[in-house]
Amino acid sequence: ALAGGDTFNRMSGVLEPFTDVQKGFKLYKPVAWNQFEADPGVYDMKWVDLIEPFETVQVSTSPVSTATSISALGELDEVGAKFAKSRDAQLVSSKSRDADGSLAYTFELKGDAYHEYLLLTINRGKLYRLSTVASNKRWSKREEMYKNVVLSFVPKGF
C-alpha cells in the first residue's frame, strides 16, 4: 500500500518520463507498453502491457467548473468508499499527498478479479483520474511499478 513516506523510484529503467503539455500532466510510464491516445469520454492517454492486455495505466480528464481542489469531493475516506462502491470493490487504503501544489487522493481498490490504484486530483479546471489496473493474480508483480507511476503523477504538463 502507498504510505505517506513513500518516494518515487524509476525502478532501474522500467519507467520513463512522459509529458502531455496539451492535457497538462506528467508521469513516469511503463517502458515498451503500447500507447493509445484519446478515446473521448473514456481516456486521454492509455498504456497497455504487450503480454497482459488487462494491465493498464490510464489517464483521463474532465472539466470542473467550481472545484479547485479534490477536497471539494469530500473527505479522503468518504471519497474512497464512494469509488470502491461504484466499482464493486473493497477499499484497501486511502492516502493523500501534495502533487506539486495540487492535493491528490490515492486509493487502492480490490475487486473480485482486479486490483487498482486510483489517483484523483484537480488543477486548472480539470479533474484528473489516473488508474493503474492488474488482475489480482498479477498484482504482486505490478504493485511496485504502479505505486511509482502514481507517485510520479503531477497535474502540470511542463
URDAJO-V420126 format. One record per pair of residues at least 12 apart in sequence whose C-alpha atoms are under 10 Angstrom apart, sorted by the first residue. I is the first residue (numbers start at 1). J is the second residue. D is the distance in Angstrom with one decimal. If there is no record, write none. Layout:
i: {I/I}
j: {J/J}
d: {D/D}
//
This chain:
i: {1/1/1/1/1/1/1/1/1/1/2/2/2/2/2/2/2/2/2/2/2/2/2/2/3/3/3/3/3/3/4/4/4/5/6/6/6/7/7/7/7/8/8/8/8/8/8/8/8/8/9/9/9/9/9/9/9/9/10/10/10/10/10/10/10/11/11/11/13/13/14/14/14/14/14/14/15/15/15/15/15/15/15/15/15/15/16/16/16/16/16/16/17/17/17/17/17/18/18/18/19/19/19/19/19/19/20/20/20/20/20/20/21/21/21/22/22/22/23/23/23/23/23/23/23/23/23/23/24/24/24/24/24/24/24/24/24/24/25/25/25/25/25/25/25/25/25/25/26/26/26/26/26/26/26/27/27/27/27/27/27/27/27/27/27/27/27/28/28/28/28/28/28/28/28/28/29/29/29/29/29/29/29/29/29/29/29/30/30/30/30/30/30/30/30/31/31/32/32/32/32/33/33/33/33/33/33/33/33/33/33/34/34/34/34/34/34/34/35/35/35/35/35/35/36/36/37/38/38/39/40/40/41/41/41/42/42/42/42/42/43/43/43/43/43/43/43/44/44/44/44/44/44/44/45/45/45/45/45/45/46/46/46/46/46/46/47/47/48/49/52/52/52/53/54/54/54/54/55/55/55/55/55/55/55/55/55/55/56/56/56/56/56/56/57/57/57/57/57/57/57/57/57/57/57/58/58/58/58/58/58/59/59/59/59/59/59/59/59/60/60/60/60/60/60/60/61/61/61/61/61/61/61/61/61/62/62/62/62/62/62/63/63/63/63/63/63/63/64/64/64/64/64/64/64/65/65/65/65/66/67/67/67/67/67/67/68/68/68/68/68/68/68/68/68/69/69/69/69/69/69/69/69/69/69/69/70/70/70/70/70/70/70/70/70/70/70/71/71/71/71/71/71/71/72/75/76/76/76/76/76/76/76/77/77/77/77/77/77/77/78/79/79/79/79/80/80/80/80/80/80/80/80/80/80/81/81/81/81/83/83/83/84/84/84/84/84/85/87/87/87/88/88/88/88/89/89/89/89/89/89/89/89/89/90/90/90/90/90/90/91/91/91/91/91/91/92/92/92/92/92/92/92/93/93/93/93/93/93/94/94/94/94/94/94/94/95/95/95/96/96/96/97/97/98/98/99/99/99/99/99/99/99/100/100/100/100/101/101/101/101/102/102/102/102/102/102/102/103/103/103/103/103/104/104/104/104/104/104/104/104/104/104/104/104/105/105/105/105/105/105/106/106/106/106/106/106/106/106/106/106/107/107/107/108/108/108/109/110/110/110/110/110/111/111/112/112/113/113/113/113/114/114/114/114/114/114/114/115/115/115/115/115/115/115/115/115/115/115/116/116/116/116/116/116/116/116/116/117/117/117/117/117/117/117/117/117/117/118/118/118/118/118/118/119/119/119/119/119/120/121/121/121/122/123/123/123/124/124/126/127/128/128/128/129/130/130/130/131/131/131/132/132/132/132/132/133/134}
j: {92/93/94/95/107/108/117/143/144/147/93/94/95/96/106/107/108/117/143/144/147/148/150/151/93/94/95/96/97/147/95/96/97/97/147/148/151/147/148/151/152/28/145/147/148/149/150/151/152/153/28/144/145/147/148/149/151/152/28/29/30/145/148/149/152/144/145/148/30/31/28/29/30/31/32/145/27/28/29/30/31/32/145/146/148/149/28/29/30/31/32/149/29/30/31/149/152/30/153/157/153/154/155/156/157/158/44/45/155/156/157/158/156/157/158/156/157/158/44/45/59/60/61/126/128/155/156/157/61/123/124/126/128/154/155/156/157/158/59/61/123/128/153/154/155/156/157/158/152/153/154/155/156/157/158/59/130/148/149/150/151/152/153/154/155/156/157/145/146/148/149/150/151/152/153/154/46/47/57/58/145/146/148/149/150/152/153/47/48/49/56/57/145/146/149/47/49/47/48/49/50/46/47/48/49/50/51/53/55/56/57/46/47/48/49/50/53/56/47/48/49/56/57/58/48/58/59/59/60/60/60/61/60/61/62/58/59/60/61/62/58/59/60/61/62/129/130/58/59/60/61/62/128/129/57/58/59/60/61/130/58/59/60/130/131/132/59/132/133/134/134/135/138/134/114/133/134/135/114/115/116/132/133/134/135/138/139/142/116/131/132/133/134/146/116/117/118/130/131/132/133/134/146/149/150/118/129/130/131/132/133/118/119/128/129/130/131/132/153/120/126/127/128/129/130/131/120/121/122/125/126/127/128/129/130/122/125/126/127/128/129/122/123/124/125/126/127/128/122/123/124/125/126/127/128/124/125/126/127/125/122/123/124/125/126/127/102/103/121/122/123/124/125/126/127/102/103/104/120/121/122/123/124/125/126/127/96/102/103/104/105/120/121/122/123/127/128/96/103/104/105/120/121/122/122/105/94/95/96/104/105/106/107/91/93/94/95/96/105/107/94/94/105/107/120/92/93/94/95/105/106/107/108/109/118/93/94/107/109/107/109/118/107/108/109/110/111/109/109/110/111/109/110/111/112/108/109/110/111/112/113/114/115/116/108/109/110/111/112/115/107/108/109/110/111/116/107/108/109/110/115/116/117/106/107/108/109/110/117/106/107/108/109/117/118/119/107/108/119/119/120/121/121/151/121/154/121/151/152/153/154/155/156/153/154/155/156/123/154/155/156/121/122/123/124/154/155/156/120/121/122/123/155/119/120/121/122/123/128/129/150/151/153/154/155/118/119/120/121/122/129/118/119/120/121/129/130/131/147/150/151/119/120/131/131/132/147/133/133/134/135/136/139/135/136/135/136/134/135/136/137/133/134/135/136/137/138/139/132/133/134/135/136/137/138/139/140/142/143/131/132/133/134/135/136/139/143/146/130/131/132/133/134/143/146/147/149/150/130/131/132/133/146/150/131/132/150/151/153/155/153/154/155/155/154/155/156/155/156/155/155/153/154/155/155/149/150/153/146/149/150/145/146/147/149/150/146/146}
d: {8.0/6.7/8.9/9.2/9.1/7.1/9.2/8.4/9.2/8.0/7.7/8.2/6.9/9.5/8.1/8.6/8.1/9.2/9.8/9.5/6.7/9.4/9.3/8.7/9.2/9.1/7.1/9.2/9.8/9.9/7.0/7.7/7.3/9.8/8.9/8.9/8.0/9.5/7.9/7.1/8.9/9.6/9.9/8.2/5.3/8.0/8.7/5.6/6.2/9.8/9.6/9.3/8.7/9.2/6.0/8.9/8.6/8.5/7.7/9.6/9.7/8.5/7.2/8.7/9.0/8.7/7.3/8.2/8.9/7.5/9.3/8.4/6.0/5.7/8.8/7.8/9.3/5.5/5.2/4.6/5.4/9.2/7.8/9.8/8.5/7.8/5.1/5.4/6.5/6.0/9.5/9.6/6.2/8.9/9.2/9.7/8.9/9.6/9.8/9.2/9.9/9.6/10.0/8.6/5.7/7.3/9.7/9.0/9.7/8.6/5.5/8.2/7.7/4.2/6.2/9.7/7.2/9.7/7.8/9.4/9.8/9.2/7.9/9.3/9.7/8.8/8.5/7.1/9.5/8.9/8.9/9.2/9.5/8.7/5.9/4.7/4.0/7.5/9.1/9.9/9.7/8.7/7.3/5.7/4.3/4.4/4.2/7.7/7.7/5.8/5.4/6.6/6.3/5.4/7.6/9.9/9.9/9.3/6.4/7.8/8.3/5.0/4.4/6.4/8.8/9.6/9.2/9.8/9.8/7.7/5.4/8.4/8.9/5.9/7.2/9.8/9.7/7.7/7.8/9.9/9.2/9.1/9.2/6.3/9.6/9.0/9.6/7.6/8.8/8.4/9.6/8.3/7.9/8.9/8.0/9.5/9.4/9.2/9.2/7.9/7.9/9.5/5.8/5.4/4.9/5.8/9.1/9.5/9.8/9.0/9.5/8.1/5.4/5.1/6.4/6.4/9.3/9.5/4.6/6.6/9.2/9.9/9.5/9.8/8.1/9.3/10.0/9.4/8.6/9.4/9.1/9.8/8.1/8.6/8.2/9.4/9.1/6.9/9.0/9.9/6.6/5.9/4.4/7.3/9.6/9.0/9.5/7.7/5.8/4.8/6.8/9.6/9.9/9.9/8.4/5.9/5.3/6.8/9.6/9.7/4.3/6.3/8.6/9.6/9.4/9.8/9.1/9.5/9.8/9.9/8.7/9.3/9.3/9.2/9.1/7.4/6.3/7.1/9.5/9.9/9.8/7.5/5.4/4.6/7.2/8.8/9.3/8.5/9.6/7.7/5.7/5.4/6.9/9.5/9.7/9.5/9.9/7.2/5.8/4.5/6.7/9.3/8.1/8.4/9.5/9.6/7.9/5.6/5.2/6.5/8.6/9.9/9.4/7.1/5.6/4.5/6.5/9.0/9.8/9.9/9.7/8.2/5.9/5.2/6.6/8.6/9.8/9.7/9.3/9.8/6.1/5.4/4.6/6.2/8.9/9.6/8.5/5.5/5.3/6.9/8.7/9.3/9.8/9.0/5.8/4.5/6.1/9.0/8.2/9.2/8.8/5.2/5.4/6.3/10.0/9.7/6.1/8.2/9.8/7.8/7.6/9.0/9.6/7.5/8.9/8.9/9.0/9.7/9.3/6.1/6.5/7.3/6.8/8.5/9.1/7.1/6.5/8.5/9.9/7.0/5.2/7.1/9.5/9.4/9.7/8.9/10.0/8.4/6.4/6.8/7.3/6.9/5.2/5.4/8.7/7.9/9.5/10.0/7.6/8.8/8.6/10.0/8.8/9.0/9.4/9.6/6.7/7.3/7.3/9.6/6.6/8.6/8.9/8.9/8.6/6.2/8.6/9.9/9.4/8.9/9.6/9.1/8.7/9.1/9.8/9.3/8.2/6.5/9.4/8.5/8.3/6.1/8.6/8.6/9.2/9.9/9.2/9.3/9.5/8.7/8.5/9.1/8.7/8.9/6.3/8.2/8.5/9.8/8.5/9.1/7.5/9.4/8.7/6.4/8.3/9.7/6.0/5.2/4.2/7.2/9.5/8.8/8.7/9.5/8.5/5.6/5.1/6.2/9.0/9.5/7.1/6.2/4.8/6.6/9.0/9.9/7.4/5.2/5.5/6.7/9.6/9.8/9.8/8.2/5.7/5.1/7.4/9.8/9.4/5.8/4.6/6.6/9.1/9.7/9.6/9.8/6.5/8.8/9.3/9.2/9.5/9.8/9.9/8.9/9.6/9.1/8.4/8.4/8.5/7.1/5.3/7.3/9.2/9.2/6.3/7.9/8.2/8.9/8.9/9.1/9.7/6.8/6.8/6.4/9.7/8.1/7.5/9.4/8.7/6.2/7.5/8.9/10.0/6.6/5.7/4.6/7.7/9.9/9.3/9.9/10.0/9.9/9.3/9.0/9.4/8.1/5.6/5.2/6.5/9.9/9.8/5.5/4.3/6.5/8.9/9.8/9.1/9.6/9.9/8.0/9.2/6.4/8.6/9.6/10.0/9.7/9.8/9.5/9.8/10.0/9.4/7.8/9.9/9.1/8.1/9.1/7.8/8.7/5.8/5.8/8.2/6.8/5.7/4.1/4.8/8.1/8.9/8.0/8.3/5.8/5.6/5.9/5.5/9.0/8.9/6.4/9.7/9.8/8.9/6.7/5.4/4.5/6.6/8.7/9.1/8.5/8.8/8.7/8.0/5.9/5.3/6.8/9.4/8.7/7.3/7.5/9.7/7.5/5.7/4.6/6.6/8.7/10.0/8.0/6.5/8.8/6.8/9.3/8.6/9.9/9.8/9.0/7.5/7.7/9.6/6.3/8.0/8.7/9.0/9.0/9.3/10.0/9.6/7.2/9.9/9.2/7.4/8.1/9.2/9.7/8.4/9.6/6.2/8.7/8.3/8.0/8.2/9.3}
//
